[in-house]
Amino acid sequence: MAMEAGEIAALIKAALPDAKVTVEDLAGDGDHYAASVVSEQFRGLNRVRQHQLVYAALAGRMGGVLHALALQTSAPE
């Protein structure tokens, strides 16, 4: 069962309410996405920790209903 881009964005925004989130379906199959997430909560965190926060927001869906997610994360400039 595939996920919708809007569902991915909503899950991320629920965990990181200030985040600016864009999600793109890379293959048109609902399994391979790219997401850009900009949140003040990332300030001072290394890239690994930023990605961990996003993966936590997806509540175990990575590797299951969501096969691949290419992430770009940053704090606002």
PyMOL Python script that loads the backbone (N, CA, C, O; Angstrom):
from pymol import cmd

cmd.read_pdbstr("""\
ATOM      1  N   MET A   1       0.844  -1.186   0.000  1.00  0.00           N
ATOM      2  CA  MET A   1       0.000   0.000   0.000  1.00  0.00           C
ATOM      3  C   MET A   1       0.882   1.239   0.000  1.00  0.00           C
ATOM      4  O   MET A   1       1.714   1.404   0.893  1.00  0.00           O
ATOM      5  N   ALA A   2       0.717   2.094  -0.966  1.00  0.00           N
ATOM      6  CA  ALA A   2       1.531   3.297  -1.125  1.00  0.00           C
ATOM      7  C   ALA A   2       0.999   4.433  -0.252  1.00  0.00           C
ATOM      8  O   ALA A   2      -0.138   4.405   0.219  1.00  0.00           O
ATOM      9  N   MET A   3       1.858   5.429  -0.053  1.00  0.00           N
ATOM     10  CA  MET A   3       1.481   6.634   0.690  1.00  0.00           C
ATOM     11  C   MET A   3       1.311   7.782  -0.291  1.00  0.00           C
ATOM     12  O   MET A   3       1.921   7.792  -1.360  1.00  0.00           O
ATOM     13  N   GLU A   4       0.491   8.737   0.073  1.00  0.00           N
ATOM     14  CA  GLU A   4       0.311   9.966  -0.695  1.00  0.00           C
ATOM     15  C   GLU A   4       1.302  11.010  -0.189  1.00  0.00           C
ATOM     16  O   GLU A   4       1.650  11.018   0.992  1.00  0.00           O
ATOM     17  N   ALA A   5       1.755  11.886  -1.078  1.00  0.00           N
ATOM     18  CA  ALA A   5       2.684  12.953  -0.700  1.00  0.00           C
ATOM     19  C   ALA A   5       2.095  13.821   0.413  1.00  0.00           C
ATOM     20  O   ALA A   5       2.807  14.224   1.333  1.00  0.00           O
ATOM     21  N   GLY A   6       0.806  14.104   0.328  1.00  0.00           N
ATOM     22  CA  GLY A   6       0.149  14.916   1.351  1.00  0.00           C
ATOM     23  C   GLY A   6       0.165  14.275   2.721  1.00  0.00           C
ATOM     24  O   GLY A   6       0.276  14.963   3.735  1.00  0.00           O
ATOM     25  N   GLU A   7       0.053  12.955   2.754  1.00  0.00           N
ATOM     26  CA  GLU A   7       0.090  12.241   4.031  1.00  0.00           C
ATOM     27  C   GLU A   7       1.478  12.334   4.655  1.00  0.00           C
ATOM     28  O   GLU A   7       1.609  12.509   5.866  1.00  0.00           O
ATOM     29  N   ILE A   8       2.509  12.216   3.827  1.00  0.00           N
ATOM     30  CA  ILE A   8       3.879  12.333   4.320  1.00  0.00           C
ATOM     31  C   ILE A   8       4.099  13.731   4.896  1.00  0.00           C
ATOM     32  O   ILE A   8       4.622  13.877   6.001  1.00  0.00           O
ATOM     33  N   ALA A   9       3.702  14.747   4.150  1.00  0.00           N
ATOM     34  CA  ALA A   9       3.863  16.128   4.614  1.00  0.00           C
ATOM     35  C   ALA A   9       3.101  16.363   5.911  1.00  0.00           C
ATOM     36  O   ALA A   9       3.616  17.022   6.814  1.00  0.00           O
ATOM     37  N   ALA A  10       1.890  15.840   6.019  1.00  0.00           N
ATOM     38  CA  ALA A  10       1.078  16.034   7.219  1.00  0.00           C
ATOM     39  C   ALA A  10       1.724  15.385   8.442  1.00  0.00           C
ATOM     40  O   ALA A  10       1.718  15.965   9.527  1.00  0.00           O
ATOM     41  N   LEU A  11       2.277  14.194   8.274  1.00  0.00           N
ATOM     42  CA  LEU A  11       2.949  13.523   9.391  1.00  0.00           C
ATOM     43  C   LEU A  11       4.160  14.327   9.864  1.00  0.00           C
ATOM     44  O   LEU A  11       4.389  14.469  11.065  1.00  0.00           O
ATOM     45  N   ILE A  12       4.921  14.845   8.924  1.00  0.00           N
ATOM     46  CA  ILE A  12       6.103  15.636   9.282  1.00  0.00           C
ATOM     47  C   ILE A  12       5.676  16.925   9.982  1.00  0.00           C
ATOM     48  O   ILE A  12       6.257  17.298  11.002  1.00  0.00           O
ATOM     49  N   LYS A  13       4.666  17.605   9.442  1.00  0.00           N
ATOM     50  CA  LYS A  13       4.211  18.851  10.051  1.00  0.00           C
ATOM     51  C   LYS A  13       3.564  18.631  11.424  1.00  0.00           C
ATOM     52  O   LYS A  13       3.589  19.527  12.268  1.00  0.00           O
ATOM     53  N   ALA A  14       2.998  17.471  11.648  1.00  0.00           N
ATOM     54  CA  ALA A  14       2.431  17.177  12.967  1.00  0.00           C
ATOM     55  C   ALA A  14       3.536  17.110  14.020  1.00  0.00           C
ATOM     56  O   ALA A  14       3.344  17.536  15.158  1.00  0.00           O
ATOM     57  N   ALA A  15       4.686  16.576  13.635  1.00  0.00           N
ATOM     58  CA  ALA A  15       5.801  16.444  14.572  1.00  0.00           C
ATOM     59  C   ALA A  15       6.650  17.706  14.637  1.00  0.00           C
ATOM     60  O   ALA A  15       7.238  18.012  15.674  1.00  0.00           O
ATOM     61  N   LEU A  16       6.714  18.443  13.521  1.00  0.00           N
ATOM     62  CA  LEU A  16       7.522  19.659  13.424  1.00  0.00           C
ATOM     63  C   LEU A  16       6.606  20.778  12.915  1.00  0.00           C
ATOM     64  O   LEU A  16       6.661  21.131  11.737  1.00  0.00           O
ATOM     65  N   PRO A  17       5.764  21.337  13.793  1.00  0.00           N
ATOM     66  CA  PRO A  17       4.709  22.255  13.344  1.00  0.00           C
ATOM     67  C   PRO A  17       5.202  23.489  12.589  1.00  0.00           C
ATOM     68  O   PRO A  17       4.470  24.038  11.766  1.00  0.00           O
ATOM     69  N   ASP A  18       6.421  23.927  12.855  1.00  0.00           N
ATOM     70  CA  ASP A  18       6.929  25.121  12.176  1.00  0.00           C
ATOM     71  C   ASP A  18       7.542  24.813  10.814  1.00  0.00           C
ATOM     72  O   ASP A  18       7.940  25.730  10.095  1.00  0.00           O
ATOM     73  N   ALA A  19       7.621  23.547  10.455  1.00  0.00           N
ATOM     74  CA  ALA A  19       8.362  23.126   9.265  1.00  0.00           C
ATOM     75  C   ALA A  19       7.711  23.583   7.971  1.00  0.00           C
ATOM     76  O   ALA A  19       6.488  23.598   7.827  1.00  0.00           O
ATOM     77  N   LYS A  20       8.576  23.954   7.034  1.00  0.00           N
ATOM     78  CA  LYS A  20       8.159  24.146   5.647  1.00  0.00           C
ATOM     79  C   LYS A  20       8.517  22.837   4.948  1.00  0.00           C
ATOM     80  O   LYS A  20       9.689  22.466   4.880  1.00  0.00           O
ATOM     81  N   VAL A  21       7.509  22.139   4.432  1.00  0.00           N
ATOM     82  CA  VAL A  21       7.700  20.798   3.884  1.00  0.00           C
ATOM     83  C   VAL A  21       7.241  20.758   2.437  1.00  0.00           C
ATOM     84  O   VAL A  21       6.141  21.205   2.110  1.00  0.00           O
ATOM     85  N   THR A  22       8.091  20.220   1.576  1.00  0.00           N
ATOM     86  CA  THR A  22       7.684  19.923   0.203  1.00  0.00           C
ATOM     87  C   THR A  22       8.011  18.460  -0.059  1.00  0.00           C
ATOM     88  O   THR A  22       9.086  17.980   0.300  1.00  0.00           O
ATOM     89  N   VAL A  23       7.086  17.765  -0.680  1.00  0.00           N
ATOM     90  CA  VAL A  23       7.260  16.339  -0.966  1.00  0.00           C
ATOM     91  C   VAL A  23       6.972  16.111  -2.444  1.00  0.00           C
ATOM     92  O   VAL A  23       5.968  16.588  -2.973  1.00  0.00           O
ATOM     93  N   GLU A  24       7.861  15.376  -3.102  1.00  0.00           N
ATOM     94  CA  GLU A  24       7.718  15.074  -4.526  1.00  0.00           C
ATOM     95  C   GLU A  24       7.759  13.563  -4.731  1.00  0.00           C
ATOM     96  O   GLU A  24       8.645  12.886  -4.209  1.00  0.00           O
ATOM     97  N   ASP A  25       6.814  13.043  -5.481  1.00  0.00           N
ATOM     98  CA  ASP A  25       6.788  11.622  -5.854  1.00  0.00           C
ATOM     99  C   ASP A  25       7.749  11.446  -7.027  1.00  0.00           C
ATOM    100  O   ASP A  25       7.459  11.893  -8.137  1.00  0.00           O
ATOM    101  N   LEU A  26       8.878  10.806  -6.793  1.00  0.00           N
ATOM    102  CA  LEU A  26       9.936  10.705  -7.795  1.00  0.00           C
ATOM    103  C   LEU A  26       9.617   9.753  -8.934  1.00  0.00           C
ATOM    104  O   LEU A  26      10.018   9.997 -10.072  1.00  0.00           O
ATOM    105  N   ALA A  27       8.907   8.680  -8.648  1.00  0.00           N
ATOM    106  CA  ALA A  27       8.684   7.651  -9.663  1.00  0.00           C
ATOM    107  C   ALA A  27       7.219   7.519 -10.071  1.00  0.00           C
ATOM    108  O   ALA A  27       6.890   6.739 -10.965  1.00  0.00           O
ATOM    109  N   GLY A  28       6.345   8.275  -9.421  1.00  0.00           N
ATOM    110  CA  GLY A  28       4.927   8.180  -9.729  1.00  0.00           C
ATOM    111  C   GLY A  28       4.273   6.917  -9.210  1.00  0.00           C
ATOM    112  O   GLY A  28       3.163   6.566  -9.612  1.00  0.00           O
ATOM    113  N   ASP A  29       4.984   6.224  -8.295  1.00  0.00           N
ATOM    114  CA  ASP A  29       4.476   4.945  -7.796  1.00  0.00           C
ATOM    115  C   ASP A  29       4.017   4.985  -6.339  1.00  0.00           C
ATOM    116  O   ASP A  29       3.560   3.974  -5.805  1.00  0.00           O
ATOM    117  N   GLY A  30       4.137   6.156  -5.689  1.00  0.00           N
ATOM    118  CA  GLY A  30       3.732   6.260  -4.297  1.00  0.00           C
ATOM    119  C   GLY A  30       4.687   5.584  -3.332  1.00  0.00           C
ATOM    120  O   GLY A  30       4.367   5.437  -2.152  1.00  0.00           O
ATOM    121  N   ASP A  31       5.842   5.172  -3.805  1.00  0.00           N
ATOM    122  CA  ASP A  31       6.826   4.504  -2.952  1.00  0.00           C
ATOM    123  C   ASP A  31       8.161   5.235  -2.860  1.00  0.00           C
ATOM    124  O   ASP A  31       8.917   5.017  -1.914  1.00  0.00           O
ATOM    125  N   HIS A  32       8.460   6.090  -3.816  1.00  0.00           N
ATOM    126  CA  HIS A  32       9.761   6.753  -3.895  1.00  0.00           C
ATOM    127  C   HIS A  32       9.551   8.265  -3.906  1.00  0.00           C
ATOM    128  O   HIS A  32       9.068   8.832  -4.886  1.00  0.00           O
ATOM    129  N   TYR A  33       9.923   8.904  -2.799  1.00  0.00           N
ATOM    130  CA  TYR A  33       9.690  10.327  -2.636  1.00  0.00           C
ATOM    131  C   TYR A  33      10.984  11.059  -2.327  1.00  0.00           C
ATOM    132  O   TYR A  33      11.966  10.470  -1.875  1.00  0.00           O
ATOM    133  N   ALA A  34      10.958  12.363  -2.584  1.00  0.00           N
ATOM    134  CA  ALA A  34      11.989  13.284  -2.120  1.00  0.00           C
ATOM    135  C   ALA A  34      11.277  14.337  -1.285  1.00  0.00           C
ATOM    136  O   ALA A  34      10.207  14.814  -1.665  1.00  0.00           O
ATOM    137  N   ALA A  35      11.860  14.701  -0.157  1.00  0.00           N
ATOM    138  CA  ALA A  35      11.252  15.707   0.706  1.00  0.00           C
ATOM    139  C   ALA A  35      12.300  16.730   1.122  1.00  0.00           C
ATOM    140  O   ALA A  35      13.455  16.400   1.393  1.00  0.00           O
ATOM    141  N   SER A  36      11.863  17.961   1.162  1.00  0.00           N
ATOM    142  CA  SER A  36      12.667  19.048   1.706  1.00  0.00           C
ATOM    143  C   SER A  36      11.945  19.529   2.956  1.00  0.00           C
ATOM    144  O   SER A  36      10.756  19.846   2.919  1.00  0.00           O
ATOM    145  N   VAL A  37      12.683  19.580   4.068  1.00  0.00           N
ATOM    146  CA  VAL A  37      12.086  19.985   5.338  1.00  0.00           C
ATOM    147  C   VAL A  37      12.974  21.060   5.963  1.00  0.00           C
ATOM    148  O   VAL A  37      14.153  20.825   6.226  1.00  0.00           O
ATOM    149  N   VAL A  38      12.399  22.235   6.196  1.00  0.00           N
ATOM    150  CA  VAL A  38      13.106  23.346   6.816  1.00  0.00           C
ATOM    151  C   VAL A  38      12.397  23.651   8.127  1.00  0.00           C
ATOM    152  O   VAL A  38      11.213  23.988   8.137  1.00  0.00           O
ATOM    153  N   SER A  39      13.127  23.531   9.237  1.00  0.00           N
ATOM    154  CA  SER A  39      12.520  23.737  10.550  1.00  0.00           C
ATOM    155  C   SER A  39      13.529  24.362  11.507  1.00  0.00           C
ATOM    156  O   SER A  39      14.708  24.007  11.505  1.00  0.00           O
ATOM    157  N   GLU A  40      13.056  25.283  12.313  1.00  0.00           N
ATOM    158  CA  GLU A  40      13.902  25.893  13.342  1.00  0.00           C
ATOM    159  C   GLU A  40      14.386  24.829  14.332  1.00  0.00           C
ATOM    160  O   GLU A  40      15.440  24.987  14.948  1.00  0.00           O
ATOM    161  N   GLN A  41      13.626  23.758  14.483  1.00  0.00           N
ATOM    162  CA  GLN A  41      14.019  22.696  15.419  1.00  0.00           C
ATOM    163  C   GLN A  41      15.300  21.990  14.985  1.00  0.00           C
ATOM    164  O   GLN A  41      15.904  21.270  15.780  1.00  0.00           O
ATOM    165  N   PHE A  42      15.722  22.184  13.741  1.00  0.00           N
ATOM    166  CA  PHE A  42      16.957  21.574  13.256  1.00  0.00           C
ATOM    167  C   PHE A  42      18.198  22.397  13.604  1.00  0.00           C
ATOM    168  O   PHE A  42      19.318  21.900  13.484  1.00  0.00           O
ATOM    169  N   ARG A  43      18.015  23.644  14.033  1.00  0.00           N
ATOM    170  CA  ARG A  43      19.157  24.508  14.304  1.00  0.00           C
ATOM    171  C   ARG A  43      20.090  23.877  15.334  1.00  0.00           C
ATOM    172  O   ARG A  43      19.661  23.467  16.413  1.00  0.00           O
ATOM    173  N   GLY A  44      21.353  23.809  14.986  1.00  0.00           N
ATOM    174  CA  GLY A  44      22.363  23.269  15.884  1.00  0.00           C
ATOM    175  C   GLY A  44      22.488  21.756  15.845  1.00  0.00           C
ATOM    176  O   GLY A  44      23.371  21.195  16.494  1.00  0.00           O
ATOM    177  N   LEU A  45      21.621  21.085  15.096  1.00  0.00           N
ATOM    178  CA  LEU A  45      21.671  19.623  15.002  1.00  0.00           C
ATOM    179  C   LEU A  45      22.432  19.205  13.753  1.00  0.00           C
ATOM    180  O   LEU A  45      22.353  19.869  12.720  1.00  0.00           O
ATOM    181  N   ASN A  46      23.165  18.109  13.848  1.00  0.00           N
ATOM    182  CA  ASN A  46      23.829  17.607  12.643  1.00  0.00           C
ATOM    183  C   ASN A  46      22.793  16.962  11.723  1.00  0.00           C
ATOM    184  O   ASN A  46      21.659  16.700  12.125  1.00  0.00           O
ATOM    185  N   ARG A  47      23.201  16.716  10.500  1.00  0.00           N
ATOM    186  CA  ARG A  47      22.294  16.202   9.470  1.00  0.00           C
ATOM    187  C   ARG A  47      21.675  14.859   9.885  1.00  0.00           C
ATOM    188  O   ARG A  47      20.495  14.618   9.629  1.00  0.00           O
ATOM    189  N   VAL A  48      22.456  13.997  10.514  1.00  0.00           N
ATOM    190  CA  VAL A  48      21.927  12.693  10.939  1.00  0.00           C
ATOM    191  C   VAL A  48      20.787  12.882  11.936  1.00  0.00           C
ATOM    192  O   VAL A  48      19.744  12.240  11.820  1.00  0.00           O
ATOM    193  N   ARG A  49      20.986  13.758  12.908  1.00  0.00           N
ATOM    194  CA  ARG A  49      19.943  13.985  13.917  1.00  0.00           C
ATOM    195  C   ARG A  49      18.701  14.618  13.286  1.00  0.00           C
ATOM    196  O   ARG A  49      17.579  14.287  13.668  1.00  0.00           O
ATOM    197  N   GLN A  50      18.892  15.525  12.324  1.00  0.00           N
ATOM    198  CA  GLN A  50      17.756  16.126  11.625  1.00  0.00           C
ATOM    199  C   GLN A  50      16.931  15.050  10.921  1.00  0.00           C
ATOM    200  O   GLN A  50      15.703  15.038  11.005  1.00  0.00           O
ATOM    201  N   HIS A  51      17.622  14.154  10.232  1.00  0.00           N
ATOM    202  CA  HIS A  51      16.927  13.078   9.511  1.00  0.00           C
ATOM    203  C   HIS A  51      16.217  12.144  10.482  1.00  0.00           C
ATOM    204  O   HIS A  51      15.120  11.664  10.196  1.00  0.00           O
ATOM    205  N   GLN A  52      16.837  11.885  11.627  1.00  0.00           N
ATOM    206  CA  GLN A  52      16.198  11.031  12.631  1.00  0.00           C
ATOM    207  C   GLN A  52      14.874  11.627  13.100  1.00  0.00           C
ATOM    208  O   GLN A  52      13.905  10.899  13.318  1.00  0.00           O
ATOM    209  N   LEU A  53      14.832  12.941  13.254  1.00  0.00           N
ATOM    210  CA  LEU A  53      13.579  13.586  13.673  1.00  0.00           C
ATOM    211  C   LEU A  53      12.492  13.405  12.616  1.00  0.00           C
ATOM    212  O   LEU A  53      11.330  13.175  12.951  1.00  0.00           O
ATOM    213  N   VAL A  54      12.867  13.509  11.344  1.00  0.00           N
ATOM    214  CA  VAL A  54      11.885  13.316  10.276  1.00  0.00           C
ATOM    215  C   VAL A  54      11.421  11.859  10.238  1.00  0.00           C
ATOM    216  O   VAL A  54      10.224  11.591  10.136  1.00  0.00           O
ATOM    217  N   TYR A  55      12.357  10.925  10.321  1.00  0.00           N
ATOM    218  CA  TYR A  55      11.981   9.503  10.306  1.00  0.00           C
ATOM    219  C   TYR A  55      11.073   9.171  11.493  1.00  0.00           C
ATOM    220  O   TYR A  55      10.133   8.388  11.351  1.00  0.00           O
ATOM    221  N   ALA A  56      11.346   9.759  12.660  1.00  0.00           N
ATOM    222  CA  ALA A  56      10.486   9.533  13.828  1.00  0.00           C
ATOM    223  C   ALA A  56       9.076  10.044  13.559  1.00  0.00           C
ATOM    224  O   ALA A  56       8.099   9.436  13.994  1.00  0.00           O
ATOM    225  N   ALA A  57       8.972  11.155  12.847  1.00  0.00           N
ATOM    226  CA  ALA A  57       7.660  11.722  12.518  1.00  0.00           C
ATOM    227  C   ALA A  57       6.850  10.776  11.641  1.00  0.00           C
ATOM    228  O   ALA A  57       5.619  10.800  11.666  1.00  0.00           O
ATOM    229  N   LEU A  58       7.539   9.946  10.869  1.00  0.00           N
ATOM    230  CA  LEU A  58       6.853   9.013   9.973  1.00  0.00           C
ATOM    231  C   LEU A  58       6.382   7.750  10.686  1.00  0.00           C
ATOM    232  O   LEU A  58       5.799   6.863  10.063  1.00  0.00           O
ATOM    233  N   ALA A  59       6.629   7.672  11.968  1.00  0.00           N
ATOM    234  CA  ALA A  59       6.059   6.648  12.855  1.00  0.00           C
ATOM    235  C   ALA A  59       6.165   5.223  12.307  1.00  0.00           C
ATOM    236  O   ALA A  59       5.170   4.501  12.241  1.00  0.00           O
ATOM    237  N   GLY A  60       7.374   4.827  11.916  1.00  0.00           N
ATOM    238  CA  GLY A  60       7.590   3.443  11.513  1.00  0.00           C
ATOM    239  C   GLY A  60       7.164   3.098  10.093  1.00  0.00           C
ATOM    240  O   GLY A  60       7.205   1.929   9.709  1.00  0.00           O
ATOM    241  N   ARG A  61       6.762   4.077   9.318  1.00  0.00           N
ATOM    242  CA  ARG A  61       6.322   3.782   7.947  1.00  0.00           C
ATOM    243  C   ARG A  61       7.483   3.574   6.975  1.00  0.00           C
ATOM    244  O   ARG A  61       7.312   2.939   5.935  1.00  0.00           O
ATOM    245  N   MET A  62       8.674   4.109   7.311  1.00  0.00           N
ATOM    246  CA  MET A  62       9.844   3.912   6.448  1.00  0.00           C
ATOM    247  C   MET A  62      10.174   2.427   6.368  1.00  0.00           C
ATOM    248  O   MET A  62      10.207   1.727   7.380  1.00  0.00           O
ATOM    249  N   GLY A  63      10.413   1.968   5.166  1.00  0.00           N
ATOM    250  CA  GLY A  63      10.729   0.564   4.960  1.00  0.00           C
ATOM    251  C   GLY A  63       9.500  -0.320   4.874  1.00  0.00           C
ATOM    252  O   GLY A  63       9.604  -1.508   4.569  1.00  0.00           O
ATOM    253  N   GLY A  64       8.345   0.249   5.138  1.00  0.00           N
ATOM    254  CA  GLY A  64       7.092  -0.495   5.043  1.00  0.00           C
ATOM    255  C   GLY A  64       6.262   0.086   3.912  1.00  0.00           C
ATOM    256  O   GLY A  64       6.522  -0.183   2.739  1.00  0.00           O
ATOM    257  N   VAL A  65       5.254   0.890   4.271  1.00  0.00           N
ATOM    258  CA  VAL A  65       4.413   1.508   3.245  1.00  0.00           C
ATOM    259  C   VAL A  65       5.150   2.595   2.477  1.00  0.00           C
ATOM    260  O   VAL A  65       4.747   2.963   1.374  1.00  0.00           O
ATOM    261  N   LEU A  66       6.224   3.105   3.056  1.00  0.00           N
ATOM    262  CA  LEU A  66       7.059   4.103   2.394  1.00  0.00           C
ATOM    263  C   LEU A  66       8.421   3.482   2.139  1.00  0.00           C
ATOM    264  O   LEU A  66       9.218   3.296   3.058  1.00  0.00           O
ATOM    265  N   HIS A  67       8.673   3.165   0.882  1.00  0.00           N
ATOM    266  CA  HIS A  67       9.880   2.428   0.519  1.00  0.00           C
ATOM    267  C   HIS A  67      11.133   3.299   0.547  1.00  0.00           C
ATOM    268  O   HIS A  67      12.150   2.881   1.100  1.00  0.00           O
ATOM    269  N   ALA A  68      11.089   4.499  -0.035  1.00  0.00           N
ATOM    270  CA  ALA A  68      12.283   5.332  -0.133  1.00  0.00           C
ATOM    271  C   ALA A  68      11.916   6.805   0.009  1.00  0.00           C
ATOM    272  O   ALA A  68      10.933   7.276  -0.561  1.00  0.00           O
ATOM    273  N   LEU A  69      12.731   7.518   0.783  1.00  0.00           N
ATOM    274  CA  LEU A  69      12.537   8.949   0.984  1.00  0.00           C
ATOM    275  C   LEU A  69      13.899   9.626   0.975  1.00  0.00           C
ATOM    276  O   LEU A  69      14.685   9.460   1.908  1.00  0.00           O
ATOM    277  N   ALA A  70      14.177  10.383  -0.066  1.00  0.00           N
ATOM    278  CA  ALA A  70      15.407  11.183  -0.137  1.00  0.00           C
ATOM    279  C   ALA A  70      15.125  12.485   0.607  1.00  0.00           C
ATOM    280  O   ALA A  70      14.193  13.213   0.266  1.00  0.00           O
ATOM    281  N   LEU A  71      15.934  12.773   1.622  1.00  0.00           N
ATOM    282  CA  LEU A  71      15.678  13.930   2.481  1.00  0.00           C
ATOM    283  C   LEU A  71      16.712  15.027   2.282  1.00  0.00           C
ATOM    284  O   LEU A  71      17.905  14.769   2.125  1.00  0.00           O
ATOM    285  N   GLN A  72      16.221  16.248   2.294  1.00  0.00           N
ATOM    286  CA  GLN A  72      17.054  17.435   2.433  1.00  0.00           C
ATOM    287  C   GLN A  72      16.485  18.181   3.620  1.00  0.00           C
ATOM    288  O   GLN A  72      15.316  18.565   3.608  1.00  0.00           O
ATOM    289  N   THR A  73      17.295  18.394   4.649  1.00  0.00           N
ATOM    290  CA  THR A  73      16.825  19.081   5.849  1.00  0.00           C
ATOM    291  C   THR A  73      17.747  20.245   6.157  1.00  0.00           C
ATOM    292  O   THR A  73      18.938  20.216   5.849  1.00  0.00           O
ATOM    293  N   SER A  74      17.168  21.281   6.777  1.00  0.00           N
ATOM    294  CA  SER A  74      17.964  22.427   7.200  1.00  0.00           C
ATOM    295  C   SER A  74      17.156  23.291   8.145  1.00  0.00           C
ATOM    296  O   SER A  74      15.934  23.177   8.232  1.00  0.00           O
ATOM    297  N   ALA A  75      17.869  24.162   8.853  1.00  0.00           N
ATOM    298  CA  ALA A  75      17.220  25.206   9.643  1.00  0.00           C
ATOM    299  C   ALA A  75      17.006  26.386   8.705  1.00  0.00           C
ATOM    300  O   ALA A  75      17.707  26.508   7.701  1.00  0.00           O
ATOM    301  N   PRO A  76      16.046  27.261   9.017  1.00  0.00           N
ATOM    302  CA  PRO A  76      15.823  28.435   8.167  1.00  0.00           C
ATOM    303  C   PRO A  76      17.069  29.322   8.155  1.00  0.00           C
ATOM    304  O   PRO A  76      17.828  29.370   9.123  1.00  0.00           O
ATOM    305  N   GLU A  77      17.256  30.011   7.050  1.00  0.00           N
ATOM    306  CA  GLU A  77      18.407  30.906   6.949  1.00  0.00           C
ATOM    307  C   GLU A  77      18.110  32.221   7.601  1.00  0.00           C
ATOM    308  O   GLU A  77      18.963  33.109   7.617  1.00  0.00           O
TER     309      GLU A  77
END
""", "prot")
cmd.dss("prot")
cmd.show_as("cartoon", "prot")
cmd.util.cbc("prot")
cmd.orient("prot")
